[in-house]
Amino acid sequence: MDVRAQLASVFHLDKCLGCHTCSVVCKNVWTDRPGAEYMWWNNVETRPGTGYPGGWEDQDRWNGGWRVEGQPDEAAPERAGGPGGREPSEARRVAPRSGSHPDASPLRLRSGTRGGALAQIFHNPALPTLDDYYEPWTYRYKDLFDAPESAVQPTARPVSLVTGQPMVPKRGPNWDDDLSGTKEYAANDPNLAALTPEERGQLFGVERLAFFHLPRTCNHCTNAACVASCPSGAIYKRGEDGLVLSSPEKCRGWRMCVSACPYKKVFYNWKEGRSEKCIGCYPRIESGEAPACFAACPGRIRFQGVVLYDADRIAEAARRPAEELVAAQRELLLDPADPEVEAAARRSGIAPGVLDAARRSPTFLFVKRWELALPLHPEWRTLPNVFYVPPLLPLFAERTNGTTRTAEGLFTTGERGRIPLAYLGRMFGGEAGVAAALRKLVALRLWRRAETVGDVDPLEVDLAFQASRFDRAGAAELHRLTTFAALEQRVVLPPALRGEAFDPSAISAVGALP
């Protein structure tokens, strides 16, 4: 057992306000400089929508992430439960294969091998262009003050930050913000392919219009495709906390990392001629401060902590069938309270302070213990370390006796949500996992409603806990953590330990893969 430590995050989508404060503070701290004008290391997308860059989820076009020869890139469509959120049938439920022999099929980058990538240095067809992002611009505010006297109101014309010439903005990082009902943006969302024609038609009906916000940043993946694709070895995985960083001295600007990253969170600095990406605010972390986007979030949707994983099983987990990847990643995580894991961690050089931080990690609770947070597009096999609590979307309801209830009760698990469950399942690894997470959120809400308002039958609460396989102790801890917890409890950082030596061979977890 080769135990590694990883800083991992959880974003609670039910709490996201869509205010973009995280994006603005990240922009001001890290990318407010020439060559990085179009970069948004952190951005918030409206879903359904095309995102930033436009259509980044379409890997048939971008060839990002990994694939296993002989296996489909995505899980077969699976409808989780029926009305009321019942469990899927036993035949469809995926059983974990703990300790199974890894699949012999090779794991390959969809973008090609490093040698093959060298042949595309001067022309990479899978590389996003500025049009896929947007041409950054500012406004010529000086015209407002220097314009001669006229009967016409002067205007500040938009000017390109790249060419310096006047332009007409046609796209921006949040260009489709809150436009989930538009055919120009929402209808081009690749995840809508999971819906039936009837569901697609209903989704864009005026009475069903709904959206949710999806904050995105670098996932600092365990099996990072950007690390594996870089011919110069400029991108590496930091040994002490698993952050994926880029060395500006080694980068040659070949941009293979941009193509290989399926989340399109590596950017090319056109002025300096090198790639850049989110660095996890490691200067702040090393001084004991939360990352800027975490500290600034008004909705307190962000949680971060240390998780431990077994590096010897990375290849096995990444090769599992698409429908098993969420379970495989959870199996990869280790319980820091287990004496055997603790002993193995000490043998692997994990410091006592890091172990203590792992025991207090909110990420471990969300992902492993409660099985509430899910990875974004696990089928790309990068084993991302940003997890999402799926949102309880608006439901169709009817008002009876002064109380708004759905057909199945006060809350449901999402089957009657205005955005079909199949859409969320396409994003977060299958409908069954999303429905199971939503059942826990429903149980929590019913319990708190019964405690505070008193209009919920206790039997209904008991049935909700039984259906969700959740208990009141876990629900109480989840309620405390998502409602009352201070920043220090939501973001539990390990000690920096930058003065201590560590094995350089442990820097990259991708080295475990062929």
ABEGO torsion letter per residue (X at the ends): XBBBBBBBBBBBAAABAGAGAAAAAAAAAAABBBGAAABBABBBBBOBEAEOBBGAABAAAAGBEBBBBGBBABBBBBBBEBBGGBBBBAAABBBBBBGBBBBABBBBBAAEBAAAAAAAAABBAABBBAAABBBBBBBBAAAAAABBBBABBBBBBBBBAAAGBBBBBABBAAAABGAAABAAAAAABAAAAABBAAAAAAAABAAABBBBBBBBBBAGBABBAAAAABAAGABBBBAAAGBBBBBAAABAGAGAAAAABAAGABBBBAAAGBBBBBAGGAAAAAAGBBBAAAAABAAGABBBBBBBBBAAAAAAAAABBAAAAAAAAAAABBBAABAAAAAAAAAAGBBAAAAAAAAABAAAAAAAAAGABBBBGAAAGAGBABBBBBBBBBBBBBBBGGBBBBAAEABBAGAABABBAAAAAAAAGEAAAAAAAAAAAAAAAAAAAAAAAGABBAAAAAAAAAAAGBBAAAAAAAAAAAAABBAAAABBBBBAGAABBBBAAAABAAAABX
